[in-house]
Amino acid sequence: MEPLRKRFKTFHDYCRYRDSSVYHTINTLPLELLYKIFGYLDIKDIGTLSLVSHTFRVRVTDWISTRVGMKHATRYPQQRIREISIDEDDEKENEILSTVDFSCMSEEREFNAWITTCKNFAIFAKRLTMLYGTEKRLDFLKTWAAKFREMSLGDLSPGDDWSQVVEVSGMSTILANFTAGWDESEFSPVLAFLDQLYDIRRKVTAFLESDSPAAEIEREVRLVLRTFYWDHGVMCSNFLSHLFHSYLDLDMQDISRILFLMMGPTLEGHEMTGIKYKDLTIFQKKMVYKRCCVPNWQYCRVDTAITYHEAKDTMEDFGQILTVLFNSSKIDNEDLYCIIDNLVGLDDDIYGSSWLIDNISTMLLFTSGDLIKNYLLHLNNDRTENFIPSIIVAMVVICDRMDNELCPHGKEGVSSILGWVFSNFPQHQKETLYNNFWEAAMDRTVEMDITISMFDQLGEFFLREATKPENPLLVQNQIQDKLEQEDNCPMDDVEE
């Protein structure tokens, strides 16, 4: 066949070819054949195809509105997941391929497949509606998402906790990926869209206006806000700032209550025994526990974590979301420190007592080093001279309790916070700070909260700090006095 570049000797020849039926074959395909071709393509690629021309955008829009198109969109990209079984006769691994049924998923791999499918559908919808305005794009998404949910999940039990987790997780994944990269001016329509789905503004208002809100309200608000803004949602500090200040117009105390509702430890443990949860797998229980169970508002005031896993389970989410807000340009740092004060009960305490000092320190250790240092400076301006030493001694206690080293090799640990405090706090405070620190450390040692091993690490740390030339002579003299007191310990006379 003669190459095209030789056939088109003039531009007129090319125009005649362009207007011929050969050029327009793809646009004149029967819909049944075109839809058959779509069935071999990934859903995201079909979204890209819709950007080729107005004709293709119309055809793809018509296709996704059909049952065939939506069924294709709800299929897992690999269409099948792999299970491994062992043949007891020859001990060989056999691969069993089974189709994904999202309506009865119960394991983590099936849930992850559902999230991936929702993400791909969102990217498809984002590309297909790219040339429309914000309101029209959200209208399209609302219509398609309802059909997508019906086609993929079927008739889920409306009052079942696991069904709610699956549905809200899918919708939050779709909305987060659909709106990724949107300008802040478009946040309000997104929040209004969320409000239409879950009536979130009314529920948040009912929660904040009551000192003892109904457990069902707490569960619904926690599920929606935590899922959309943290677990599978936008995870964007700008979105949170817009939600708190523009859409809901909350003060610092209300924001702290919302944050605890979203991230606080719950009343029920991972076991969750009872008829309601007897058929759930371990993974399902974990998901329901994190997202649906009512938070325990008194836990941080009366109990504390003993193991690292318990501390991570109860405090890590607090630390991470505070770090996100700290790194945001939309929330003033002083406002954030006020939010933390209200969260842990240091200001305007409406619960009768503040958090245990160990829980405050644990939460701070799950944030960033910069946030810890700036918050300690904030506390130094507003609290008594004993509070900062108590906080950093509690950090040492938590470090010891979690079997961590004070100065871990190759990375910063609690020792970096100690060194920064004693190096950067005002000179006139250092002697008092140092004395109060050792007094608090001795008290915690008497209470068996600090082991001898950790106390030895503290001694080694301060000995290294004292020998640094940039440290003030005052601290060196204080350490020397401590060492001399230890040399003259009364226990030595007893042994002699």
ChimeraX attribute file (.defattr): number of C-alpha atoms within 10 A of each C-alpha:
attribute: neighborCount
match mode: 1-to-1
recipient: residues
	/A:1	3
	/A:2	6
	/A:3	7
	/A:4	9
	/A:5	8
	/A:6	8
	/A:7	11
	/A:8	14
	/A:9	10
	/A:10	9
	/A:11	9
	/A:12	10
	/A:13	11
	/A:14	15
	/A:15	11
	/A:16	11
	/A:17	15
	/A:18	12
	/A:19	10
	/A:20	11
	/A:21	11
	/A:22	10
	/A:23	12
	/A:24	12
	/A:25	10
	/A:26	11
	/A:27	13
	/A:28	11
	/A:29	11
	/A:30	11
	/A:31	13
	/A:32	9
	/A:33	10
	/A:34	16
	/A:35	17
	/A:36	13
	/A:37	10
	/A:38	19
	/A:39	16
	/A:40	10
	/A:41	12
	/A:42	17
	/A:43	27
	/A:44	20
	/A:45	14
	/A:46	21
	/A:47	25
	/A:48	16
	/A:49	17
	/A:50	21
	/A:51	17
	/A:52	10
	/A:53	9
	/A:54	10
	/A:55	12
	/A:56	18
	/A:57	21
	/A:58	12
	/A:59	16
	/A:60	21
	/A:61	18
	/A:62	12
	/A:63	17
	/A:64	21
	/A:65	14
	/A:66	11
	/A:67	13
	/A:68	14
	/A:69	19
	/A:70	22
	/A:71	15
	/A:72	20
	/A:73	24
	/A:74	23
	/A:75	23
	/A:76	23
	/A:77	17
	/A:78	12
	/A:79	13
	/A:80	15
	/A:81	15
	/A:82	13
	/A:83	11
	/A:84	10
	/A:85	12
	/A:86	11
	/A:87	10
	/A:88	8
	/A:89	6
	/A:90	7
	/A:91	9
	/A:92	10
	/A:93	12
	/A:94	11
	/A:95	11
	/A:96	11
	/A:97	12
	/A:98	11
	/A:99	12
	/A:100	20
	/A:101	15
	/A:102	20
	/A:103	17
	/A:104	12
	/A:105	18
	/A:106	17
	/A:107	13
	/A:108	14
	/A:109	12
	/A:110	17
	/A:111	19
	/A:112	11
	/A:113	21
	/A:114	25
	/A:115	21
	/A:116	17
	/A:117	22
	/A:118	28
	/A:119	22
	/A:120	24
	/A:121	26
	/A:122	28
	/A:123	21
	/A:124	24
	/A:125	27
	/A:126	23
	/A:127	19
	/A:128	24
	/A:129	21
	/A:130	14
	/A:131	12
	/A:132	11
	/A:133	9
	/A:134	16
	/A:135	13
	/A:136	12
	/A:137	18
	/A:138	21
	/A:139	12
	/A:140	15
	/A:141	21
	/A:142	16
	/A:143	11
	/A:144	18
	/A:145	21
	/A:146	11
	/A:147	20
	/A:148	22
	/A:149	20
	/A:150	15
	/A:151	19
	/A:152	20
	/A:153	19
	/A:154	14
	/A:155	11
	/A:156	16
	/A:157	10
	/A:158	10
	/A:159	8
	/A:160	11
	/A:161	21
	/A:162	22
	/A:163	19
	/A:164	20
	/A:165	20
	/A:166	21
	/A:167	14
	/A:168	19
	/A:169	24
	/A:170	25
	/A:171	26
	/A:172	26
	/A:173	25
	/A:174	27
	/A:175	26
	/A:176	21
	/A:177	21
	/A:178	23
	/A:179	19
	/A:180	13
	/A:181	8
	/A:182	11
	/A:183	8
	/A:184	10
	/A:185	8
	/A:186	12
	/A:187	19
	/A:188	15
	/A:189	13
	/A:190	18
	/A:191	17
	/A:192	15
	/A:193	18
	/A:194	18
	/A:195	14
	/A:196	12
	/A:197	11
	/A:198	15
	/A:199	14
	/A:200	19
	/A:201	18
	/A:202	13
	/A:203	17
	/A:204	19
	/A:205	12
	/A:206	15
	/A:207	21
	/A:208	16
	/A:209	11
	/A:210	9
	/A:211	10
	/A:212	9
	/A:213	12
	/A:214	12
	/A:215	13
	/A:216	13
	/A:217	17
	/A:218	22
	/A:219	18
	/A:220	21
	/A:221	26
	/A:222	26
	/A:223	25
	/A:224	24
	/A:225	23
	/A:226	24
	/A:227	25
	/A:228	23
	/A:229	20
	/A:230	19
	/A:231	16
	/A:232	20
	/A:233	22
	/A:234	20
	/A:235	17
	/A:236	16
	/A:237	21
	/A:238	18
	/A:239	18
	/A:240	22
	/A:241	19
	/A:242	19
	/A:243	18
	/A:244	17
	/A:245	15
	/A:246	13
	/A:247	15
	/A:248	15
	/A:249	12
	/A:250	16
	/A:251	12
	/A:252	19
	/A:253	21
	/A:254	19
	/A:255	22
	/A:256	21
	/A:257	18
	/A:258	23
	/A:259	21
	/A:260	19
	/A:261	23
	/A:262	28
	/A:263	24
	/A:264	25
	/A:265	24
	/A:266	19
	/A:267	14
	/A:268	15
	/A:269	13
	/A:270	15
	/A:271	12
	/A:272	18
	/A:273	13
	/A:274	8
	/A:275	7
	/A:276	10
	/A:277	16
	/A:278	11
	/A:279	12
	/A:280	16
	/A:281	12
	/A:282	14
	/A:283	14
	/A:284	21
	/A:285	21
	/A:286	15
	/A:287	17
	/A:288	22
	/A:289	22
	/A:290	26
	/A:291	27
	/A:292	24
	/A:293	23
	/A:294	25
	/A:295	23
	/A:296	14
	/A:297	16
	/A:298	15
	/A:299	18
	/A:300	22
	/A:301	19
	/A:302	12
	/A:303	12
	/A:304	18
	/A:305	20
	/A:306	11
	/A:307	13
	/A:308	15
	/A:309	12
	/A:310	12
	/A:311	18
	/A:312	16
	/A:313	15
	/A:314	23
	/A:315	25
	/A:316	20
	/A:317	21
	/A:318	24
	/A:319	20
	/A:320	18
	/A:321	22
	/A:322	23
	/A:323	21
	/A:324	16
	/A:325	19
	/A:326	22
	/A:327	16
	/A:328	16
	/A:329	11
	/A:330	15
	/A:331	17
	/A:332	12
	/A:333	18
	/A:334	13
	/A:335	13
	/A:336	20
	/A:337	20
	/A:338	17
	/A:339	23
	/A:340	23
	/A:341	21
	/A:342	21
	/A:343	25
	/A:344	21
	/A:345	22
	/A:346	16
	/A:347	14
	/A:348	11
	/A:349	14
	/A:350	12
	/A:351	12
	/A:352	8
	/A:353	13
	/A:354	20
	/A:355	20
	/A:356	17
	/A:357	19
	/A:358	23
	/A:359	25
	/A:360	23
	/A:361	22
	/A:362	25
	/A:363	22
	/A:364	26
	/A:365	21
	/A:366	20
	/A:367	21
	/A:368	16
	/A:369	17
	/A:370	13
	/A:371	20
	/A:372	18
	/A:373	16
	/A:374	14
	/A:375	19
	/A:376	22
	/A:377	15
	/A:378	15
	/A:379	17
	/A:380	17
	/A:381	9
	/A:382	10
	/A:383	12
	/A:384	10
	/A:385	15
	/A:386	16
	/A:387	19
	/A:388	19
	/A:389	23
	/A:390	21
	/A:391	22
	/A:392	23
	/A:393	26
	/A:394	24
	/A:395	26
	/A:396	28
	/A:397	24
	/A:398	25
	/A:399	21
	/A:400	18
	/A:401	17
	/A:402	15
	/A:403	12
	/A:404	15
	/A:405	16
	/A:406	22
	/A:407	16
	/A:408	11
	/A:409	8
	/A:410	6
	/A:411	7
	/A:412	12
	/A:413	18
	/A:414	20
	/A:415	21
	/A:416	13
	/A:417	19
	/A:418	20
	/A:419	14
	/A:420	11
	/A:421	20
	/A:422	20
	/A:423	16
	/A:424	11
	/A:425	14
	/A:426	11
	/A:427	12
	/A:428	8
	/A:429	12
	/A:430	18
	/A:431	14
	/A:432	12
	/A:433	21
	/A:434	17
	/A:435	14
	/A:436	19
	/A:437	20
	/A:438	16
	/A:439	16
	/A:440	20
	/A:441	23
	/A:442	16
	/A:443	13
	/A:444	18
	/A:445	16
	/A:446	11
	/A:447	9
	/A:448	11
	/A:449	18
	/A:450	22
	/A:451	15
	/A:452	11
	/A:453	11
	/A:454	21
	/A:455	17
	/A:456	10
	/A:457	16
	/A:458	19
	/A:459	15
	/A:460	13
	/A:461	16
	/A:462	18
	/A:463	15
	/A:464	10
	/A:465	20
	/A:466	20
	/A:467	13
	/A:468	11
	/A:469	8
	/A:470	9
	/A:471	14
	/A:472	16
	/A:473	12
	/A:474	13
	/A:475	19
	/A:476	17
	/A:477	12
	/A:478	15
	/A:479	18
	/A:480	14
	/A:481	12
	/A:482	14
	/A:483	14
	/A:484	11
	/A:485	11
	/A:486	12
	/A:487	11
	/A:488	11
	/A:489	11
	/A:490	10
	/A:491	10
	/A:492	10
	/A:493	8
	/A:494	7
	/A:495	6
	/A:496	5
